[in-house]
Amino acid sequence: MTTAVGFLLLAVIVVLLLSNKSSIIPVFGILPIIAAAILGYSIKDIQGFMNNGFSSVLNTIVLFSFAVMFFSLLSDVGMFDVIVNRVMKYLGNNVLAVLYVACFVTIISHLDGSGGTTALVTIPTMLPIFKKMKMRPVCVVFVMSIMSGAMNITPWCASMLRVTSVTGLDAQVLWRYLAPIQAFAIIIGLLIMIPISHIEKRNGAGMTDAEFAELKASLNQPAKVSVSRPVLIFDILLTAFMVIGLLLGWFGTALGFIVAFGLALIVNFHDVKEQGAKIKQYGGPAINMVMTIIAIGVLVGVMNGTGMIEGMTNAILAILPESLGRHLCFIVSIFVVPINTVIGSDNVYFALTPIMQSIVSTYGVTDLALATSIVIPCALAANVTLIGASPYLALGLADVTMGEHLKYSFKWIWLLGALCTVFGAIIGKIPF
């Protein structure tokens, strides 16, 4: 019963999100409670599940609130206009070049292994440039998702730490084993940008010669900046310090953005009343996403607390023919991306992987091969999961819905995950 209700709940959620029939807040905030009530849980039980879910997303709420206000302030005073003007002078009228710059920014910003840092660096930096080129905001989320997924397979990343904690492997040993597949994922991810550039062009991206000539003329004019030059230099240096500090791990993301926003607010706006007005102005865009993340906490808490996630994981494994034995790793690996989207990364690592380990070990499959078959597609799918707060940070920064993101990104990420699995099988890293 619990498993059936879990699958039904997720099916309804996916349909509503993809059809744009409802926003995430009522979908995630109401439907899980109804599902738990159907399963016979009391209001007190459901509240307990929700509290556990809230605890899991609290850090994301704090981070998102201050990050959004910080970048909103920088945009308001004109700092991003200055940066965009400089970048556009070198990029020219080239959609593919913009995509590759976004790929490069994502790869560099994900060196610290934090998906939050990657979103906070990549989206605000590249979104204004995408808009100049008439490229859809969902496209920058896709680029960040697919390239950060490929970079998510380094020894210090959360994906590797999760899978090694379950299998008992050393992260460095596992990384050396699967490094050729990671390189393959990065290369194919970059090649995927070619058809993406054509798709964006068909959707109106790029400029006519006349529009580009007009843009070049405007780029020769000073960007509209509402603060003095010394203050602008301070803003740029503060932003650079934030990016470097996040990448090198000098401070946590929440701490960094709380302090950075406070400093930027004081330096850019000296009057207390004006500071209060700006907090209200910048807080508007943040509050919707904060409510969304709280609603995600409801979904995560209820689905874990009621046992829906565990039941669905076991059900998925039950339909996979155990008789295939040695081939099971390959088969599951092909489907990890959609499985991850439905039940979330943590549940793939902590629920699916141990069960798989007990099954395939009887057929002589090594833990290295099993971990590779799980972590590669799961890392790639980290930003297309419904169960987890991380993807919604990027979506909120780009003002994109999960439905739009899944329609645009899911098929490409699943394709890349499947290609990596096949490549892994060809070179002998994943048993087939």
Secondary structure, DSSP 8 states (H G I E B T S, - for coil): -HHHHHHHHHHHHHHHHHTTSS-HHHHHHHHHHHHHHHTT--HHHHHHHHHHHHHHHHHHHHHHHHHHHHHHHHHHHTHHHHHHHHHHHHH-S-HHHHHHHHHHHHHHHGGG--HHHHHHHHHHHHHHHHHHTT--HHHHHHHHHHHHHHHT-STTSHHHHHHHHHH---HHHHHHHHHHHHHHHHHHHHHHHHHHHHHHHHTT-S--HHHHHHHHHHHTS----SS-HHHHHHHHHHHHHHHHHHHHTSS-HHHHHHHHHHHHHHHH--SHHHHHHHHHHHHHHHHHHHHHHHHHHHHHHHHHHTTHHHHHHHHHHHHS-GGGGGGHHHHHHHHHHHHHHHH-HHHIIIIIHHHHHHHHGGGT--HHHHHHHHHHHHHHTTTS-SSSSHHHHHHHHHT--HHHHHHHHHHHHHHHHHHHHHHHHHTTSS--
